[in-house]
């Protein structure tokens, strides 16, 4: 599994969790009056439609719906994160980074946002910034094997092989079945 696939897996898991959280907060709807049609333009409906478009692989539609939802009700870190993620997948790194940073301002303790920012910085070869965000992610949650794996990949790029090995080993301590971490560690041995 490549770094891209692992990031996609992490983001998909994050999106699925957020949809699950949202569904758990839903209540039985109050009876609607016959003369009031349901609105498909409220931010919550747009977010649900955007999540559905994302899950079906229609990134452009998902981005448009998230953008509209954000315009109607801004300051939602999850929406900003998802917009950044989609832009990153569309190879619009600078735009993605802007949305990630905006999301991080609202949710400083979100390890996924830090990981995503680190991914963009790594792809731009801004290794010091990437390292700073991976360290912040580990400060938030030091039990995430994907963060250690991503950190190991960054350290390989930085030619810090011994440190990279340690990161892969930590990922494997947390998840002994982490095939990609095992493969990268074997490449370095």
C-alpha positions in Angstrom: 0.0 0.0 0.0 1.4 3.4 -1.0 1.5 6.5 1.1 -1.3 7.9 -1.0 -3.4 4.8 -0.4 -2.7 5.0 3.4 -3.7 8.7 3.5 -6.8 7.8 1.5 -7.6 5.0 3.9 -7.1 7.4 6.9 -9.2 10.1 5.4 -11.9 7.6 4.4 -12.0 6.3 7.9 -12.2 9.8 9.2 -15.1 10.7 6.8 -16.9 7.5 7.7 -16.5 8.2 11.4 -17.8 11.8 10.9 -20.9 10.5 9.0 -21.4 7.9 11.7 -21.2 10.7 14.4 -23.6 12.8 12.4 -26.1 9.9 12.0 -26.0 9.2 15.7 -27.1 12.8 16.5 -30.1 12.7 14.1 -33.5 12.5 15.7 -36.8 11.4 14.3 -38.0 14.3 12.2 -40.9 16.3 13.4 -43.9 16.0 11.1 -43.6 18.4 8.3 -46.4 20.6 7.1 -47.8 19.7 3.8 -47.1 23.1 2.2 -43.4 23.3 3.2 -41.2 21.3 0.9 -37.9 20.0 2.4 -34.9 22.1 1.7 -31.9 20.6 0.0 -30.0 23.8 0.3 -29.3 23.9 4.0 -25.7 23.3 5.0 -26.3 19.9 6.7 -28.0 18.5 3.6 -25.2 19.8 1.4 -22.6 18.2 3.6 -24.5 14.8 3.4 -24.7 15.1 -0.4 -21.0 16.1 -0.6 -20.1 13.0 1.6 -22.1 10.8 -0.7 -20.5 12.3 -3.8 -17.0 11.8 -2.3 -17.8 8.2 -1.4 -18.9 7.6 -5.0 -15.7 9.1 -6.3 -17.1 12.3 -7.7 -14.5 14.7 -6.2 -15.5 17.7 -8.3 -19.2 17.4 -7.2 -18.2 16.8 -3.6 -15.9 19.9 -3.6 -18.7 22.0 -5.1 -21.1 20.9 -2.4 -18.7 21.4 0.4 -17.8 24.8 -0.9 -21.5 25.8 -1.0 -22.1 24.4 2.5 -19.1 26.3 3.7 -20.3 29.5 2.1 -23.7 29.1 3.9 -22.3 28.2 7.2 -18.6 28.8 7.5 -16.2 27.9 10.4 -16.8 24.1 10.2 -13.4 22.4 10.6 -14.6 19.1 9.2 -15.9 20.7 6.0 -12.6 22.7 5.6 -10.6 19.5 6.2 -12.6 17.6 3.6 -12.2 20.5 1.1 -8.5 20.4 1.7 -8.4 16.7 1.3 -10.3 16.8 -2.0 -8.1 19.6 -3.3 -5.0 17.5 -2.4 -6.3 14.6 -4.3 -6.9 16.9 -7.3 -3.2 17.9 -7.0 -4.0 21.5 -5.9 -1.6 21.4 -3.0 -1.4 25.1 -2.2 -5.2 25.4 -2.1 -5.4 22.3 0.0 -2.8 23.6 2.4 -4.8 26.8 2.9 -8.0 24.9 3.8 -6.1 22.5 6.1 -4.5 25.5 7.9 -7.9 27.1 8.3 -9.3 23.9 9.7 -6.4 23.6 12.1 -7.0 27.0 13.5 -10.4 25.8 14.6 -9.4 22.4 15.7 -5.8 22.5 16.9 -5.9 19.0 18.4 -6.9 17.1 15.3 -4.2 14.6 14.4 -5.7 14.0 10.9 -5.4 17.6 10.0 -1.7 17.6 11.2 -1.1 14.4 9.2 -2.6 15.9 6.1 -0.7 19.2 6.3 2.5 17.1 6.8 1.7 15.2 3.7 1.4 18.3 1.6 4.6 19.7 3.0 6.4 16.5 2.3 5.2 16.5 -1.3 6.5 20.0 -1.6 9.8 18.9 0.0 9.3 21.3 2.9 10.6 18.6 5.3 11.0 20.8 8.4 7.3 21.9 8.3 6.2 18.3 7.6 8.2 17.0 10.6 6.7 19.7 12.8 3.2 18.6 12.0 3.9 14.9 12.3 5.4 15.6 15.8 2.3 17.5 16.7 0.1 14.6 15.5 2.1 12.2 17.7 1.7 14.7 20.7 -2.1 14.4 20.2 -2.2 10.6 19.7 1.0 8.5 20.0 -0.9 5.3 19.3 -1.6 5.9 15.6 0.6 3.6 13.5 -0.1 5.5 10.3 1.5 8.6 11.8 4.6 6.7 12.6 4.6 5.2 9.1 4.2 8.6 7.5 7.0 10.0 9.8 9.2 7.1 8.7 8.6 7.9 5.0 9.4 11.6 5.7 12.7 10.6 7.4 13.6 8.4 4.5 13.1 11.4 2.2 15.3 13.4 4.6 18.0 10.6 4.5 17.6 10.0 8.2 17.6 6.2 7.8 18.2 5.1 11.4 15.4 7.4 12.7 13.1 6.1 9.9 13.7 2.6 11.0 12.6 3.5 14.5 9.4 5.0 13.2 8.6 1.9 11.2 9.3 -0.3 14.3 7.0 1.9 16.4 4.3 1.5 13.8 4.7 -2.3 13.9 4.7 -2.3 17.7 1.2 -0.7 17.6 0.0 -2.8 14.6 2.1 -5.9 14.0 0.0 -6.6 10.8 1.0 -3.3 9.2 2.4 -4.7 6.0 3.6 -1.5 4.4 5.6 -0.5 7.5 7.2 -4.0 7.6 8.1 -3.7 3.9 9.7 -0.3 4.3 11.6 -1.5 7.3 12.9 -4.5 5.3 14.0 -2.2 2.5 16.2 -0.2 4.9 17.7 -3.3 6.6 
